Amino acid sequence: MLFAFTEALSSIRDFMEQGGNVLWLIALLVFFMWGMIFERIWYLSHAHEIYVSELVNKWNARTDKKSWHALQIREKMMSQAKMEINKNISIIQTCIVLAPLLGLLGTVTGMIEVFQVMAFNGGGDALDVVFIMLIFFIVTANFIKEPGLEINRPDSDTAETQENAAILIAVGPTGEVWMDGRRIDVRQVKANVVKLLADNPQGSVVIQADEKAMADTIIKVMDGAREAGVNAISLASEPK
């Protein structure tokens, strides 16, 4: 048993040494991120109920519950409960964004080391170079998530090309909303945009609304995208 454990540790150490310093940074980031995640899981499953019970008891102990001052105190308690729920969430989101960036850094440093070895040896297989460049472009590419609905976009004299448009949302003529190849409820726009932003945090949102789409549905889609943290929102149109 001890021998197997030692061999496992040795294999992990050899793997980390081959990955270089960047792999150690990724490992530390992953451990830290999962520590924050488990802390949130523990809080929501155990401590949050106790915290809310304390707030409820504090509110019930008050004699004045209808005045403006009492209502403000109630709002403050509710805000405190929401803040405790969302505590460390921003840190987890930052770790999620940093993880692929560190992975890209590891890819770049690995490419540099390979090219240095090839230069030192006086040559190399061209196929290896092409393969390494292919991996680099795959890792750095931004893939556009097609909504999955063919629509008739309105014509426009001022149509412009939207850069870095990684999130497409289609709104059909009868008010149906499509994202990432499937139909969703308009109330699910925020959650789906947040999920797609994890792949491309800097991506903008383009709404492909049919020329017969209802304005109310388009506004709800835009509101959902803004609530997800996206400010770069535009409507797609066909240039005349």
C-alpha positions as CSV (number, residue, x, y, z in Angstrom):
1,M,0.0,0.0,0.0
2,L,2.8,2.4,0.9
3,F,4.7,1.5,-2.2
4,A,1.7,2.2,-4.4
5,F,1.1,5.6,-2.7
6,T,4.8,6.5,-3.2
7,E,4.7,5.5,-6.8
8,A,1.6,7.6,-7.3
9,L,3.2,10.7,-5.7
10,S,6.3,10.1,-7.9
11,S,4.2,9.9,-11.0
12,I,2.4,13.1,-10.1
13,R,5.7,14.9,-9.4
14,D,7.2,13.8,-12.7
15,F,4.0,15.0,-14.5
16,M,4.1,18.4,-12.8
17,E,7.9,18.8,-13.6
18,Q,7.3,18.1,-17.2
19,G,4.5,20.7,-17.3
20,G,6.8,23.4,-16.0
21,N,6.0,26.3,-13.6
22,V,2.8,27.2,-15.3
23,L,1.3,23.8,-14.5
24,W,2.0,24.4,-10.8
25,L,0.2,27.8,-11.1
26,I,-2.8,26.0,-12.7
27,A,-2.8,23.4,-9.9
28,L,-2.7,26.0,-7.2
29,L,-5.5,28.0,-8.9
30,V,-7.7,24.8,-9.3
31,F,-7.2,23.9,-5.6
32,F,-8.0,27.4,-4.5
33,M,-11.1,27.6,-6.8
34,W,-12.5,24.3,-5.6
35,G,-11.8,25.4,-2.0
36,M,-14.0,28.4,-2.6
37,I,-16.7,26.2,-4.3
38,F,-16.8,23.7,-1.4
39,E,-17.0,26.6,1.0
40,R,-20.1,27.9,-0.8
41,I,-21.6,24.4,-0.9
42,W,-21.0,24.0,2.9
43,Y,-22.4,27.5,3.6
44,L,-25.6,27.0,1.5
45,S,-26.2,23.5,2.9
46,H,-25.5,24.3,6.6
47,A,-24.6,27.9,7.7
48,H,-27.1,29.8,5.5
49,E,-30.2,28.4,7.2
50,I,-28.8,29.3,10.6
51,Y,-28.0,32.8,9.4
52,V,-31.4,33.3,8.0
53,S,-33.0,32.0,11.2
54,E,-31.1,34.5,13.2
55,L,-32.3,37.3,10.9
56,V,-35.9,36.1,11.2
57,N,-35.7,35.9,15.0
58,K,-34.2,39.4,15.1
59,W,-37.1,40.7,12.9
60,N,-39.8,38.9,14.9
61,A,-38.4,40.4,18.1
62,R,-39.2,43.8,16.9
63,T,-42.4,45.4,18.0
64,D,-42.5,47.9,15.2
65,K,-42.8,46.1,11.8
66,K,-45.0,48.5,9.7
67,S,-43.2,51.9,9.9
68,W,-41.0,53.2,7.1
69,H,-37.9,52.8,9.4
70,A,-38.9,49.1,10.1
71,L,-39.3,48.4,6.4
72,Q,-35.9,49.8,5.7
73,I,-34.4,47.6,8.4
74,R,-36.2,44.6,6.8
75,E,-34.7,45.5,3.4
76,K,-31.3,45.7,4.9
77,M,-31.6,42.3,6.4
78,M,-32.7,40.8,3.1
79,S,-29.7,42.5,1.4
80,Q,-27.4,41.1,4.0
81,A,-28.8,37.6,3.3
82,K,-28.3,38.0,-0.5
83,M,-24.7,39.3,0.1
84,E,-23.9,36.2,2.1
85,I,-25.3,34.0,-0.6
86,N,-23.2,35.7,-3.3
87,K,-20.0,36.0,-1.2
88,N,-16.9,34.7,-3.0
89,I,-18.9,34.1,-6.2
90,S,-16.9,36.8,-8.0
91,I,-13.7,35.1,-6.9
92,I,-14.8,31.8,-8.3
93,Q,-15.8,33.5,-11.6
94,T,-12.4,35.1,-11.7
95,C,-10.7,31.8,-11.2
96,I,-12.8,30.3,-14.0
97,V,-11.6,33.0,-16.3
98,L,-7.9,32.8,-15.3
99,A,-7.7,29.0,-15.7
100,P,-7.9,28.9,-19.5
101,L,-5.6,31.9,-19.7
102,L,-3.0,30.1,-17.7
103,G,-3.5,27.1,-19.9
104,L,-2.8,29.3,-22.9
105,L,0.3,30.6,-21.2
106,G,1.5,27.0,-20.7
107,T,0.9,26.3,-24.4
108,V,2.9,29.4,-25.5
109,T,5.8,28.6,-23.2
110,G,5.8,25.0,-24.3
111,M,5.9,26.1,-28.0
112,I,8.8,28.4,-27.2
113,E,10.7,25.5,-25.5
114,V,10.0,23.2,-28.5
115,F,11.3,25.8,-31.0
116,Q,14.4,26.4,-28.9
117,V,15.1,22.7,-28.9
118,M,14.5,22.5,-32.6
119,A,16.8,25.5,-33.2
120,F,19.5,24.0,-31.0
121,N,19.4,20.7,-32.8
122,G,19.6,22.4,-36.2
123,G,16.2,21.5,-37.7
124,G,13.0,19.5,-37.0
125,D,10.1,17.9,-38.6
126,A,7.8,20.4,-40.4
127,L,4.8,18.3,-39.4
128,D,5.6,18.8,-35.7
129,V,5.7,22.6,-36.3
130,V,2.3,22.5,-38.1
131,F,0.8,20.4,-35.4
132,I,2.0,22.8,-32.7
133,M,0.6,25.8,-34.5
134,L,-2.7,24.0,-35.0
135,I,-3.0,23.4,-31.3
136,F,-2.2,27.1,-30.7
137,F,-4.9,28.3,-33.0
138,I,-7.5,25.9,-31.6
139,V,-6.8,27.1,-28.1
140,T,-6.9,30.8,-28.9
141,A,-9.9,30.6,-31.3
142,N,-13.3,32.2,-30.4
143,F,-16.1,29.9,-31.6
144,I,-19.4,31.6,-32.4
145,K,-22.4,29.8,-30.9
146,E,-25.0,29.7,-33.6
147,P,-28.6,30.2,-32.2
148,G,-30.1,27.4,-34.4
149,L,-32.9,29.3,-36.1
150,E,-33.1,30.7,-39.6
151,I,-34.7,34.2,-39.6
152,N,-35.4,37.0,-42.0
153,R,-33.4,40.0,-40.7
154,P,-34.5,43.5,-41.5
155,D,-32.5,45.6,-44.0
156,S,-30.4,48.6,-42.8
157,D,-28.4,51.4,-44.4
158,T,-26.1,51.7,-41.4
159,A,-25.2,48.0,-40.8
160,E,-21.7,47.5,-39.4
161,T,-19.6,44.4,-38.8
162,Q,-19.6,43.4,-35.1
163,E,-16.2,42.3,-33.8
164,N,-15.9,39.5,-31.3
165,A,-19.5,38.5,-31.5
166,A,-19.4,35.1,-29.8
167,I,-23.0,35.0,-28.5
168,L,-25.8,35.0,-30.9
169,I,-29.5,35.0,-29.8
170,A,-32.3,34.5,-32.4
171,V,-35.8,35.9,-31.9
172,G,-38.4,34.4,-34.3
173,P,-41.4,36.0,-35.8
174,T,-43.7,34.5,-33.2
175,G,-41.5,35.4,-30.2
176,E,-39.6,32.2,-29.8
177,V,-36.0,32.6,-28.5
178,W,-33.1,30.4,-29.6
179,M,-29.6,30.1,-28.3
180,D,-26.8,27.6,-28.9
181,G,-28.9,25.4,-31.2
182,R,-32.0,25.0,-28.9
183,R,-35.1,26.9,-28.0
184,I,-35.3,28.5,-24.6
185,D,-37.7,30.6,-22.5
186,V,-37.0,34.3,-22.6
187,R,-36.5,34.1,-18.8
188,Q,-33.5,31.8,-19.4
189,V,-31.5,34.2,-21.5
190,K,-29.5,35.5,-18.5
191,A,-28.4,32.0,-17.4
192,N,-27.5,30.9,-20.9
193,V,-25.5,34.1,-21.6
194,V,-23.6,33.6,-18.3
195,K,-22.7,30.0,-19.4
196,L,-21.5,31.1,-22.8
197,L,-19.5,34.0,-21.3
198,A,-17.4,31.4,-19.4
199,D,-16.0,30.4,-22.8
200,N,-15.4,34.0,-24.0
201,P,-15.7,36.6,-21.2
202,Q,-15.0,39.5,-23.7
203,G,-17.6,38.3,-26.2
204,S,-20.5,40.6,-27.2
205,V,-24.1,39.7,-27.8
206,V,-25.8,40.0,-31.2
207,I,-29.6,39.6,-31.3
208,Q,-30.7,38.2,-34.6
209,A,-34.4,39.3,-34.5
210,D,-36.8,38.5,-37.3
211,E,-38.3,41.5,-39.1
212,K,-41.7,40.4,-37.7
213,A,-40.4,39.8,-34.1
214,M,-42.2,41.5,-31.3
215,A,-40.4,44.5,-29.7
216,D,-41.4,43.3,-26.2
217,T,-39.6,40.0,-26.7
218,I,-36.4,41.8,-28.0
219,I,-36.4,44.1,-25.0
220,K,-36.7,41.2,-22.6
221,V,-33.8,39.4,-24.4
222,M,-31.6,42.6,-24.2
223,D,-32.5,43.0,-20.5
224,G,-31.4,39.4,-19.8
225,A,-28.1,39.9,-21.6
226,R,-27.5,43.1,-19.6
227,E,-28.3,41.3,-16.3
228,A,-25.7,38.7,-17.3
229,G,-23.1,41.4,-17.4
230,V,-22.9,42.1,-21.1
231,N,-22.9,45.8,-22.2
232,A,-22.0,45.3,-25.9
233,I,-25.4,44.3,-27.3
234,S,-26.4,44.9,-30.9
235,L,-29.2,44.0,-33.3
236,A,-28.3,42.1,-36.5
237,S,-29.5,43.4,-39.9
238,E,-28.9,42.9,-43.6
239,P,-27.0,45.7,-45.3
240,K,-28.8,47.2,-48.3
